[in-house]
Amino acid sequence: MPEDRAIPAAGVSAEPRSTRAFVSDKQVLQREALGSSALQLPAYLVLLVIAAAWLGTITWGLARLASAGDGTEASAGRPSRVRSGGVRLRRPRPPAPAP
């Protein structure tokens, strides 16, 4: 790996025959990472919020699919049956009691 003056890193020569000690991947492959940034924690928090929203939306959608048409509280008051044209019908209301 060549010397890089922009990120004060010395060059690492590739000799045909040499024995070297093992070094951490981060030390070799991410030599420009010079500690943590002020944006690192907020960036991870934004990713956490996005992941939580994504998982919450999937959970909500699957719960709606699971309860569609089975008469549970999640589907009460909503259309429950679909005919072949994609038209949703409401459940028929019971007849009003006679006076």
Summary of the structure (lengths in Angstrom):
residues: 99
radius of gyration: 30.9
end to end distance: 93.3
largest distance: 103.2
contacts: 135
relative contact order: 0.07
helix: 36%
strand: 6%
